[in-house]
Amino acid sequence: MRVLVTGAAGFIGYHLCQRLLAKGIAVTGIDSLNDYYSPQLKRDRLWQLENGPNAKGFTFHRLNIADAGGLGEVFAAGRFTHVVNLAAQAGVRYSLVNPAAYLESNLTGFGNLLEQCRNHSIRHLVYASSSSIYGLNSERPYSTSQNVDHPVSLYAATKKSNELMAHAYSHLYNLPATGLRFFTVYGPWGRPDMALCLFTEAILAGKPISLFNNGKLQRDFTYIDDIVEGVVRVLDKPAQPDPCFDPAAPDPARSSAPWRIYNIGNNNTIELADFVAEIERAVGKKAIKEYLPMQPGDVLSTWADVDDLYNLVGFRPETRLSDGIANYVKWHRAYYGG
């Protein structure tokens, strides 16, 4: 197995590379190291990969996947068997400010990646989708059998587009492709624009934290190690055509092509107030809370049905929120101080 991981210096990409390298798998990483958030944090993650105990198995290219020519050169030299696409412009709220970044990376870049996977006979493409894709759906928990045609942000719309684009390539070129809808990933080395980092930093500094929708939000918080475990297990299970697929009543997560969709979440929805309380316990200090209205593009709650994932690979996320947040706060203090 020779794996290409795009977004390798990102939060999930870094942890996935570490896990694959520890298993003795050769990994090539791609990342543009853009400035959406601190490039230094990305460089520090990359330093860990290039100087860790398994560094000999790691190769890195600084590259934007929207660069079709550069991506083609990496594929031609890499002889990859598997690809994990984690490169994307992330963030719901930022998509209201800079939509062009999402079109370039999440659509053009993903299209370039599909072309290379087709041209190089990749055995399995695994790519990141998002819980944001469920949009206006009110049924809980979120199931991959539900319709997801009503996104409430451009970010979510691009992730839905990725699933559709991948299906077309799976159907036309028999490319095994699996989309994984991640649910609110958190943990050490996490993104500084995510709530856990923002809240921890503010509480440590004695500054107020912003609680949108007056704090009445719920999220299915999923620890990074559980996300990576799910990705690794799925990577070794190339998508297969569903012999029971009914085109007259199609299941949105299955196909007559080698294409599948799964949720990866903790299968447990947490009130924002409980999330903040766990951070307060880990930090040892109370938060100053500022209550604000609902933000455009946000959803009220997320909650993952992961039965399909369990049936495929025998795994469901199980890290307790208290343990995950304690691990994060310990890392945050070591990295940022405080």
C-alpha positions as CSV (number, residue, x, y, z in Angstrom):
1,M,0.0,0.0,0.0
2,R,1.3,3.4,-1.0
3,V,-0.9,6.2,0.2
4,L,-1.3,9.8,-1.0
5,V,-2.8,12.1,1.7
6,T,-3.8,15.5,0.6
7,G,-4.1,18.2,3.3
8,A,-1.3,16.4,5.1
9,A,-0.3,19.4,7.2
10,G,-3.9,19.9,8.3
11,F,-5.5,18.7,11.5
12,I,-6.9,15.4,10.4
13,G,-4.3,14.9,7.7
14,Y,-1.4,15.2,10.2
15,H,-2.9,12.6,12.5
16,L,-3.7,10.3,9.7
17,C,-0.2,10.4,8.3
18,Q,1.2,9.7,11.8
19,R,-1.0,6.6,12.1
20,L,-0.3,5.3,8.6
21,L,3.5,5.8,9.1
22,A,3.3,4.0,12.4
23,K,1.8,1.0,10.6
24,G,4.8,0.9,8.2
25,I,2.8,2.3,5.2
26,A,4.6,4.7,2.8
27,V,2.9,8.1,2.8
28,T,3.2,11.0,0.4
29,G,1.7,14.2,1.7
30,I,0.4,17.2,-0.2
31,D,-0.5,20.6,1.3
32,S,-0.5,24.2,0.1
33,L,0.2,25.5,3.6
34,N,-2.1,28.4,2.9
35,D,-2.9,31.2,5.5
36,Y,-6.6,30.4,6.2
37,Y,-5.2,29.8,9.7
38,S,-1.7,29.9,11.2
39,P,0.8,28.5,8.6
40,Q,3.2,28.1,11.5
41,L,0.8,25.5,13.1
42,K,0.8,23.6,9.8
43,R,4.6,23.8,9.6
44,D,4.9,22.5,13.1
45,R,2.7,19.5,12.3
46,L,4.8,18.9,9.2
47,W,8.0,19.1,11.2
48,Q,6.7,16.3,13.4
49,L,6.1,14.1,10.4
50,E,9.4,14.9,8.8
51,N,11.4,14.4,12.0
52,G,9.5,11.7,13.8
53,P,10.5,8.0,14.3
54,N,8.8,7.0,11.0
55,A,10.0,10.0,8.9
56,K,11.8,7.7,6.4
57,G,8.4,6.6,5.1
58,F,7.1,10.1,4.5
59,T,7.5,12.4,1.4
60,F,6.0,15.8,1.2
61,H,5.1,18.2,-1.7
62,R,4.0,21.7,-1.1
63,L,1.2,21.9,-3.7
64,N,-2.4,23.2,-4.2
65,I,-4.6,20.4,-5.6
66,A,-6.1,23.1,-7.9
67,D,-2.7,23.0,-9.7
68,A,-3.6,20.3,-12.2
69,G,-0.1,20.1,-13.7
70,G,1.7,19.9,-10.4
71,L,-0.8,17.3,-9.1
72,G,-0.2,15.2,-12.3
73,E,3.5,15.2,-11.7
74,V,3.1,14.0,-8.1
75,F,0.8,11.1,-9.3
76,A,3.2,10.1,-12.1
77,A,6.1,9.8,-9.7
78,G,4.3,8.3,-6.7
79,R,2.8,5.1,-8.0
80,F,0.0,5.4,-5.3
81,T,-2.4,2.6,-4.6
82,H,-4.7,4.6,-2.3
83,V,-5.6,8.2,-2.0
84,V,-7.2,10.0,1.0
85,N,-8.4,13.5,0.2
86,L,-8.5,15.8,3.2
87,A,-7.4,19.0,1.3
88,A,-10.3,21.4,1.3
89,Q,-11.2,25.0,2.2
90,A,-12.8,24.4,5.6
91,G,-15.1,26.5,7.7
92,V,-18.8,27.3,7.4
93,R,-18.6,31.0,8.3
94,Y,-15.6,31.8,6.1
95,S,-17.5,30.6,3.1
96,L,-19.7,33.7,3.5
97,V,-16.6,35.9,3.3
98,N,-14.5,34.2,0.6
99,P,-16.6,31.9,-1.5
100,A,-14.0,31.8,-4.3
101,A,-11.6,29.8,-2.1
102,Y,-14.2,27.0,-1.8
103,L,-14.8,26.9,-5.5
104,E,-11.1,26.6,-6.2
105,S,-10.2,24.0,-3.7
106,N,-13.3,22.0,-3.1
107,L,-14.6,21.8,-6.6
108,T,-11.7,22.5,-9.1
109,G,-9.1,20.8,-6.8
110,F,-11.3,17.8,-6.2
111,G,-12.0,17.5,-9.9
112,N,-8.3,17.4,-10.6
113,L,-7.9,14.7,-8.0
114,L,-10.6,12.5,-9.5
115,E,-8.9,12.8,-12.9
116,Q,-5.6,11.7,-11.5
117,C,-7.2,8.8,-9.6
118,R,-8.9,7.7,-12.8
119,N,-5.7,8.0,-14.9
120,H,-3.6,6.1,-12.4
121,S,-6.0,3.3,-11.6
122,I,-6.2,4.1,-7.8
123,R,-7.6,1.1,-5.9
124,H,-9.5,3.2,-3.4
125,L,-10.2,6.9,-3.0
126,V,-11.4,8.0,0.4
127,Y,-12.4,11.6,0.8
128,A,-13.7,13.9,3.5
129,S,-17.3,15.0,3.4
130,S,-19.0,16.8,6.3
131,S,-21.9,16.7,8.7
132,S,-22.7,20.2,7.4
133,I,-24.2,18.5,4.4
134,Y,-27.4,17.6,6.2
135,G,-28.4,21.2,6.2
136,L,-32.1,21.8,6.8
137,N,-32.8,18.1,7.7
138,S,-34.7,17.9,11.0
139,E,-34.7,14.2,11.5
140,R,-32.2,13.0,14.2
141,P,-29.9,11.2,14.2
142,Y,-28.5,12.0,10.8
143,S,-28.5,8.9,8.6
144,T,-26.8,8.5,5.2
145,S,-30.2,7.2,3.9
146,Q,-31.6,10.7,4.3
147,N,-31.9,13.2,1.5
148,V,-29.3,16.0,1.7
149,D,-30.4,18.4,-1.1
150,H,-30.8,21.4,1.2
151,P,-27.4,22.7,2.4
152,V,-27.4,26.0,4.3
153,S,-23.8,27.1,3.4
154,L,-21.6,27.1,0.3
155,Y,-19.1,24.9,2.2
156,A,-21.8,22.2,2.7
157,A,-22.8,22.6,-1.0
158,T,-19.3,21.9,-2.1
159,K,-19.1,18.8,0.1
160,K,-22.3,17.5,-1.4
161,S,-20.8,18.3,-4.8
162,N,-17.8,16.2,-4.0
163,E,-20.0,13.2,-3.3
164,L,-21.8,13.6,-6.6
165,M,-18.6,14.1,-8.6
166,A,-17.1,11.0,-7.0
167,H,-20.2,9.0,-7.9
168,A,-19.9,10.1,-11.6
169,Y,-16.3,8.9,-11.7
170,S,-17.2,5.7,-9.9
171,H,-19.9,5.0,-12.4
172,L,-18.0,6.0,-15.5
173,Y,-14.5,4.6,-14.7
174,N,-15.2,2.0,-12.0
175,L,-13.2,4.1,-9.5
176,P,-13.9,2.8,-5.9
177,A,-14.7,5.9,-3.9
178,T,-15.9,6.3,-0.3
179,G,-17.1,9.6,1.2
180,L,-16.8,10.0,5.0
181,R,-19.0,12.6,6.6
182,F,-17.0,13.9,9.6
183,F,-18.9,15.2,12.7
184,T,-17.2,18.1,14.6
185,V,-13.7,16.8,15.0
186,Y,-11.6,17.9,18.0
187,G,-8.4,17.1,19.7
188,P,-4.7,18.0,20.0
189,W,-3.2,19.9,17.1
190,G,-6.7,21.1,16.3
191,R,-7.6,24.1,14.1
192,P,-7.4,27.4,15.9
193,D,-10.6,28.6,14.3
194,M,-12.6,25.8,16.0
195,A,-14.6,26.4,19.1
196,L,-12.4,24.2,21.4
197,C,-9.3,26.3,20.7
198,L,-11.1,29.6,20.8
199,F,-12.9,28.8,24.1
200,T,-9.8,27.3,25.7
201,E,-7.6,30.3,24.8
202,A,-10.3,32.8,25.9
203,I,-10.9,31.1,29.3
204,L,-7.2,30.9,30.0
205,A,-6.9,34.6,29.2
206,G,-10.0,35.6,31.2
207,K,-11.7,36.9,28.1
208,P,-15.4,36.2,27.1
209,I,-16.4,33.3,24.8
210,S,-19.1,33.7,22.1
211,L,-22.0,31.3,22.4
212,F,-24.1,31.5,19.2
213,N,-27.9,31.0,19.2
214,N,-27.7,32.0,22.9
215,G,-25.8,28.8,23.6
216,K,-28.6,26.5,22.4
217,L,-26.6,24.5,20.0
218,Q,-25.8,20.7,20.0
219,R,-23.0,19.0,18.3
220,D,-21.8,15.4,17.8
221,F,-18.2,16.0,19.0
222,T,-15.8,13.3,17.7
223,Y,-12.3,12.8,18.9
224,I,-9.5,12.9,16.4
225,D,-8.2,9.4,17.2
226,D,-11.7,8.0,16.5
227,I,-11.8,9.8,13.1
228,V,-8.4,8.4,12.1
229,E,-9.3,4.9,13.2
230,G,-12.4,5.0,11.0
231,V,-10.5,6.3,8.0
232,V,-7.8,3.7,8.3
233,R,-10.3,0.9,8.6
234,V,-12.3,2.1,5.7
235,L,-9.2,2.7,3.5
236,D,-8.6,-1.1,3.5
237,K,-12.3,-1.8,2.4
238,P,-12.7,-0.4,-1.2
239,A,-16.2,0.5,-2.0
240,Q,-18.2,-2.2,-3.8
241,P,-21.3,-2.0,-6.0
242,D,-24.5,-2.7,-4.1
243,P,-26.1,-5.7,-5.8
244,C,-29.4,-4.8,-4.2
245,F,-29.3,-1.2,-5.5
246,D,-32.8,-0.2,-6.8
247,P,-32.7,2.7,-9.3
248,A,-36.5,3.1,-8.9
249,A,-35.9,3.8,-5.1
250,P,-32.2,4.7,-4.8
251,D,-30.5,4.8,-1.4
252,P,-28.5,8.1,-1.3
253,A,-25.5,6.3,0.3
254,R,-25.2,3.3,-2.1
255,S,-25.0,2.7,-5.8
256,S,-24.6,0.1,-8.6
257,A,-21.2,1.8,-8.9
258,P,-18.3,1.1,-6.4
259,W,-19.3,4.2,-4.3
260,R,-20.4,4.5,-0.7
261,I,-21.1,7.2,1.9
262,Y,-20.6,6.8,5.7
263,N,-20.9,9.0,8.8
264,I,-18.1,9.1,11.3
265,G,-19.4,10.6,14.5
266,N,-19.6,9.9,18.2
267,N,-23.2,8.9,17.9
268,N,-24.0,11.3,20.7
269,T,-25.1,14.9,20.7
270,I,-23.7,17.3,23.3
271,E,-25.2,20.6,24.5
272,L,-22.9,23.5,24.0
273,A,-23.2,24.3,27.7
274,D,-21.9,20.8,28.6
275,F,-19.1,21.2,26.1
276,V,-18.0,24.5,27.8
277,A,-18.4,22.9,31.2
278,E,-15.9,20.2,30.3
279,I,-13.4,22.8,29.1
280,E,-13.8,24.7,32.3
281,R,-13.1,21.5,34.3
282,A,-10.0,20.8,32.3
283,V,-8.7,24.4,32.5
284,G,-9.7,24.8,36.1
285,K,-11.3,28.2,35.4
286,K,-14.8,29.5,34.7
287,A,-15.7,31.0,31.3
288,I,-17.1,34.5,30.8
289,K,-20.0,33.9,28.5
290,E,-21.3,36.2,25.8
291,Y,-24.6,35.1,24.2
292,L,-25.1,35.9,20.5
293,P,-27.8,35.2,17.9
294,M,-27.6,32.3,15.4
295,Q,-25.1,32.7,12.7
296,P,-25.9,32.3,9.0
297,G,-24.9,28.9,7.7
298,D,-25.0,27.2,11.1
299,V,-27.3,24.3,12.0
300,L,-29.0,23.8,15.4
301,S,-27.7,20.3,16.1
302,T,-25.8,17.4,14.6
303,W,-26.0,13.7,15.6
304,A,-24.5,10.8,13.6
305,D,-26.0,7.4,12.9
306,V,-22.9,5.3,12.5
307,D,-24.6,1.8,12.1
308,D,-23.4,1.5,8.5
309,L,-19.8,2.2,9.5
310,Y,-20.0,-0.4,12.3
311,N,-21.4,-3.0,9.9
312,L,-18.6,-2.4,7.5
313,V,-15.5,-2.2,9.7
314,G,-16.7,-3.2,13.2
315,F,-15.9,0.2,14.7
316,R,-17.8,3.1,16.2
317,P,-16.2,6.2,17.9
318,E,-16.3,5.9,21.7
319,T,-13.9,8.4,23.2
320,R,-15.6,10.3,26.1
321,L,-15.8,14.0,25.7
322,S,-14.2,14.6,29.1
323,D,-11.1,12.5,28.1
324,G,-10.8,14.1,24.7
325,I,-11.1,17.7,26.1
326,A,-8.6,16.9,28.8
327,N,-6.1,15.6,26.2
328,Y,-6.6,18.8,24.1
329,V,-6.2,21.2,27.0
330,K,-3.0,19.5,28.0
331,W,-1.6,19.8,24.5
332,H,-2.9,23.4,24.2
333,R,-1.0,24.5,27.3
334,A,2.2,22.8,26.1
335,Y,2.0,24.3,22.6
336,Y,0.5,27.8,23.2
337,G,1.4,28.2,26.9
338,G,-1.0,29.3,29.7
